[in-house]
Amino acid sequence: MHLSIIARALIACLIISMNSYASPTNKETLLAAWEAMQPLNEEVASFQKTNNGYLIKFNTIPFEGEVSVLNIDIEEEYYERELPITHVGVVQLNFPNEFESIKEKYNRNYYQWSKHSLFYLNADTKQWMNSDDYQKLSAEHYKKLEDTALTQILKRYSGEVFFFTALLFLLVNLLQWRAIKALKKAQDITP
């Protein structure tokens, strides 16, 4: 009987640990990825976790103080089906009130920092990627795509396609000019 309870407990622990590994879409993994990114961000001079939030000091924004997490949002990603991205997540912070005027004045620097609060879940690696890594993955993927059959034909015969398109344009204009000339002649003949 005791062995059965222990076996059930072990199986339950195994299932729980497998679910947390198989599903990295929870907010804790996103927050951990965001926390790991902050010291690497060029805009951040110092970053330290506290009991209530984080102490942050910027290099290019005149702010040093404590911020807290306002919201962590994770959504399924629907628009990009070529890449192995399944979810998009963002960490939103609660800044002190005086930061609003600083943010307006240094909005470009704030944007450079805040774009690293957006993460993409890579289904292949089961890891959150920052926006820079996502752009690299996207660029590498689209460079590898082969041209369609039509694009290959157009590239191979671009000179001929241009020549025949120009010839067709001239032919249509010539036929149109002759039709207009015939209509004018017919109008002149009728009283």
C-alpha positions in Angstrom: 0.0 0.0 0.0 2.8 2.5 0.9 4.6 1.5 -2.3 1.5 2.3 -4.3 1.2 5.8 -2.8 4.8 6.5 -3.4 4.6 5.3 -7.0 1.5 7.5 -7.6 3.3 10.5 -6.1 6.4 9.9 -8.2 4.2 9.5 -11.3 2.3 12.8 -10.4 5.6 14.6 -10.0 6.9 13.2 -13.3 3.7 14.4 -15.1 3.9 17.8 -13.5 7.6 18.3 -14.4 6.9 17.0 -18.0 4.0 19.4 -18.4 6.1 22.4 -17.3 8.9 21.4 -19.6 6.6 20.6 -22.6 4.7 23.8 -22.2 7.1 26.8 -21.8 4.2 29.2 -22.6 3.8 30.0 -18.9 4.4 33.5 -17.7 7.3 32.4 -15.4 9.4 31.2 -18.4 8.7 34.4 -20.3 9.6 36.5 -17.2 12.8 34.6 -16.8 13.8 35.2 -20.4 13.0 38.9 -20.0 15.1 39.1 -16.8 18.0 37.3 -18.5 17.8 39.8 -21.4 18.0 43.0 -19.4 21.7 42.9 -18.4 22.5 42.2 -22.1 20.5 45.2 -23.3 22.7 48.1 -24.5 20.3 50.6 -23.0 20.6 49.2 -19.5 23.5 50.3 -17.2 22.4 48.1 -14.3 19.6 45.7 -13.5 18.8 44.1 -10.2 15.9 42.0 -8.9 14.4 43.2 -5.6 11.5 42.0 -3.4 9.0 44.3 -5.1 10.3 44.4 -8.6 13.5 45.6 -10.2 16.1 48.3 -9.8 17.0 49.6 -13.2 19.4 52.3 -14.4 19.6 53.2 -18.1 22.6 54.3 -20.1 20.8 56.8 -22.3 17.7 57.6 -20.4 18.0 59.7 -17.2 16.2 57.3 -15.0 17.3 55.2 -12.1 14.7 53.6 -9.9 12.4 50.7 -9.1 9.9 49.3 -11.5 7.5 46.4 -11.1 5.8 44.1 -13.5 2.4 45.4 -14.6 1.4 42.6 -16.9 2.8 39.5 -18.7 0.8 38.7 -21.8 1.2 35.6 -23.9 -0.8 35.1 -27.1 -0.8 32.5 -29.8 0.9 33.6 -32.9 -1.2 33.2 -36.1 0.2 35.4 -38.8 3.7 33.8 -39.3 3.3 30.1 -40.4 6.7 29.8 -42.1 8.7 30.0 -38.9 8.5 27.7 -35.9 7.0 30.5 -33.7 3.9 29.5 -31.8 3.4 32.3 -29.2 4.3 36.0 -28.7 4.8 37.3 -25.2 5.4 40.7 -23.7 6.4 42.0 -20.3 4.9 45.3 -19.4 6.3 47.4 -16.5 4.9 49.8 -14.1 7.1 52.9 -13.9 6.8 55.8 -11.4 4.6 58.7 -12.6 7.6 61.0 -13.2 8.9 58.5 -15.9 6.1 59.6 -18.3 7.8 62.9 -19.1 11.2 61.3 -19.4 9.7 58.6 -21.7 8.3 61.3 -24.0 11.6 63.2 -24.1 13.7 60.1 -24.7 11.1 58.1 -26.7 13.7 56.7 -29.2 15.9 55.4 -26.5 12.9 54.0 -24.6 11.7 52.3 -27.8 15.2 50.7 -28.2 15.0 49.4 -24.7 11.3 48.3 -24.8 11.5 46.3 -28.0 13.4 43.8 -25.9 10.3 43.2 -23.8 8.7 41.4 -26.8 9.5 37.7 -27.1 8.7 34.9 -29.5 8.4 31.2 -28.5 10.4 29.0 -30.8 8.6 25.6 -31.0 11.7 23.8 -32.1 13.9 24.9 -29.2 11.1 25.4 -26.7 12.8 28.7 -25.8 11.7 32.3 -25.8 13.6 34.4 -28.4 14.1 38.2 -28.2 13.1 40.4 -31.1 16.7 40.5 -32.5 17.0 36.7 -32.6 13.5 36.5 -34.2 14.6 38.9 -36.9 17.7 36.8 -37.6 15.7 33.6 -37.7 13.2 35.2 -40.1 15.9 36.6 -42.4 17.8 33.3 -42.5 14.5 31.4 -43.3 13.4 33.7 -46.1 16.9 33.7 -47.7 16.6 29.9 -48.0 13.3 29.9 -49.7 13.5 28.9 -53.3 11.9 30.9 -56.1 8.6 29.8 -57.5 8.6 28.3 -61.0 7.2 31.6 -62.4 9.9 33.7 -60.7 12.6 31.3 -62.0 11.2 31.7 -65.6 11.0 35.5 -65.3 14.6 35.7 -64.0 15.9 33.4 -66.7 14.1 35.1 -69.5 13.9 38.7 -68.2 15.2 40.2 -71.4 12.8 38.3 -73.6 9.9 39.0 -71.3 10.7 42.7 -71.4 11.0 42.7 -75.2 7.8 40.8 -75.8 5.9 43.0 -73.3 7.1 46.2 -75.1 6.3 44.6 -78.5 2.8 43.7 -77.2 2.3 47.3 -75.9 3.3 48.7 -79.3 1.1 46.3 -81.1 -2.0 47.1 -79.0 -1.4 50.8 -79.4 -1.0 50.4 -83.2 -4.3 48.5 -83.4 -6.0 51.1 -81.3 -4.6 53.9 -83.4 -5.8 52.1 -86.6 -9.3 51.6 -85.1 -9.6 55.2 -84.1 -8.4 56.3 -87.6 -11.0 54.0 -89.2 -13.8 55.4 -86.9 -12.8 59.0 -87.8 -12.8 58.1 -91.5 -16.3 56.5 -91.1 -17.5 59.7 -89.4 -16.2 61.9 -92.2 -18.0 59.8 -94.9 -21.4 59.7 -93.2 -23.4 63.0 -93.9 
